[in-house]
Amino acid sequence: MKYISSRNRSCRMDSHEAIIRGLSEDGGLFTPESFPDEIQPEDILNKDYRGIAEVILKAMLDDYSSEEIRHCVDSAYDEKFDTPEIVPLTPVHDGWLMELWHGPTSAFKDLALTILPHLLTTAYAKDDRSDVVSILTATSGDTGKAALSGFADVPNTAITVFYPEIGVSAVQKRQMNTSKGNNVEVIAVKGNFDDCQRMVKEACASEEVLAACRGVTISSANSINAGRLIPQIVYYFHSYAQLVQQGTIAWGDPVNFSVPTGNFGDILAGWLAKQIGLPVNRLICASNTNNVLTDFLATGTYSLDRKFHTTMSPSMDILISSNLERLLFLLSGQDDRQIAAWMKQLKEEGSYTVGPEIHEKLKADFAGAWTSEEECAAVIHDLWHDEHVLIDPHTAVALSAMRRYREKTGDMTPCIVLSTASPYKFCHDVLECISGKNIPDDFEAMEVLHEVTGMPIPVNLRNLKELPVRFTRSIAIEDGMHVIADRMRSLGHVQD
Ligand SMILES: *Cc1c(COP(=O)(O)O)cnc(C)c1O
C-alpha cells in the first residue's frame, strides 16, 4: 500500500516515508492510494484498544513489521491514559459519548500524538538514519501540549513549540510552560497564531535555519501528517466493537457518528474506517458559528468570504479545513490536477465549487450541522441537570448537531458522539453554563467546578498550579529565524 500526494500522484511512497516527510513538496497531503481488505469482526471483537490498534495500523501502514507496530502501540497506549479502556463509551439518553480525553493532556489529540513519535522514530530506524528529528510546532493551544507530552524524552527527537502570547487560555499556557523532558522547548511569540504558523513554515525553507541544521532534520507534528491521521481510525472500530459486545447492536448494523470538526482530521478518520469495512451510515460534521463546512456540505461551494468568530469551542474556530483536501482527492478518483486547481482557487479567489457528482458523493456519507453559542451553553446545562453528565463545549456542539440532524432527517440510526476534550479544559465556560457563576480565573473556576459537580479533575490538570514553570521566554516575530537557527545548532551539538 502506497501513499501519494493529493496534488501530484506520481509523488508516491511507503507510509513510513510519508510520515517522515509530513507534507509533500507540492503542498499536497499524503493520502492512501488504495485500501486494504475489509476488516472482519473476528479481527476486532474481544480485543482491547491496543489489540484493535495493532490490527488497524498493520493494515494501513503495511511497510511496518508487526513487531514494529506492536512496539509503537504498546509505547503509546499505556498508563499515560487514566483508564485501562483508553477510550470509554458513556451512555446518554439518546446516544453514546466516545470519551477521547483520558490521555496525558485531556484532549483527543493525545490519541494520535502519543503514538506519532514512535511511528516517526521507528521510521527513522528503518531507513538507518541517526539524525535528530526536530519537531517545530505552532499551536493555538491543544496541539502544543499534546505534542510536548508525546515527544518528551523520546530518543533522537526534540520539540519546539511556538504559541501566541495572547490567545491561549491560562490553563493551556501553564500546561505548556510546565512541560517536562530534556528535549523540549516552549516559546511565546509576540503575535497571533497565524504569525506562529508562518514562522514555522518559513523556518523549513530559511537559509539561515537550514545552514544551522547539522545532523538535524526538521519535521512537523501538524495534523496533516499521515502518522496522525491513521491512528484516529482505531477508536471508531473500538467504539463499534464495544456496542457489539454489549449486545446493543449486531456486527453489520449501521451506526452514525457525530464529530466536532475543525481541521477535518478526526471525521476523515471515520470515513477511512468506513472504507475498510466499518458499517458507518453517516458522519455528522458538527461546527460552531464558524460554519464554513456546514455551508460547503449543503451547497458544494467552499467560501472564505465570511466573518471569523471566537467561540467557546476554540479548536473548531477555523476557516480552512486542511484535511478536506484528502477527502476530495479520494472522492474525485484521485484527480490530482483538479485538487491542485481548487486549492489554488481557494488561495487566490477565496472559494471553489465541486461538481454535482462529488457533491452527491459527499452528501451520501456526510451531513453538516452547526450550533450557536446559546444552544451550546443550553446543551451543557441540560445534560448536566438532566443526566448528571458533564461535557465540554466541543462535545456539546457535536451532541447538538446529532439532534439537529435527527430532527431534520428522521434518521434515528444509533449515534456515537465524539467527546474531544475534558470539561476541565474549559472550566470558566463550563461552570458558567451549568451554574451561571462567572469566575474569570481558570484555576479558581476549576476548584469551584469540582465542588459543584464532584466530577474528578484529571491529574494532569489538578497538579498544574503547583508544577514549576520551566519556560518563560517570549520573542518578537522578527527574531524567529535567529531563535530557531540557534536551537538547531544546539541540537546538532548534543548529537556530536
Ligand atoms: C482539534 C480538536 C477538534 C477538531 O478536530 P479536527 O481533527 O481538527 O477536525 C475538536 N475538538 C477538540 C477539543 C480539539 O482539540
The ligand as a MOL file (V3000), in Angstrom:
LIG
                    3D

  0  0  0     0  0            999 V3000
M  V30 BEGIN CTAB
M  V30 COUNTS 15 15 0 0 0
M  V30 BEGIN ATOM
M  V30 1 C -8.5400 19.5920 17.4490 0
M  V30 2 C -9.8460 19.4880 18.1260 0
M  V30 3 C -11.0540 19.2980 17.4090 0
M  V30 4 C -11.0970 19.2770 15.9030 0
M  V30 5 O -10.5060 18.1270 15.3390 0
M  V30 6 P -10.0950 18.1350 13.7900 0
M  V30 7 O -9.4110 16.8400 13.5760 0
M  V30 8 O -9.1760 19.3110 13.6200 0
M  V30 9 O -11.3410 18.2830 13.0000 0
M  V30 10 C -12.2360 19.1610 18.1280 0
M  V30 11 N -12.2540 19.2350 19.4670 0
M  V30 12 C -11.1300 19.4280 20.1980 0
M  V30 13 C -11.2250 19.5240 21.6760 0
M  V30 14 C -9.8870 19.5540 19.5580 0
M  V30 15 O -8.7800 19.7500 20.2990 0
M  V30 END ATOM
M  V30 BEGIN BOND
M  V30 1 1 1 2
M  V30 2 1 2 3
M  V30 3 2 2 14
M  V30 4 1 3 4
M  V30 5 2 3 10
M  V30 6 1 4 5
M  V30 7 1 5 6
M  V30 8 2 6 7
M  V30 9 1 6 8
M  V30 10 1 6 9
M  V30 11 1 10 11
M  V30 12 2 11 12
M  V30 13 1 12 13
M  V30 14 1 12 14
M  V30 15 1 14 15
M  V30 END BOND
M  V30 END CTAB
M  END
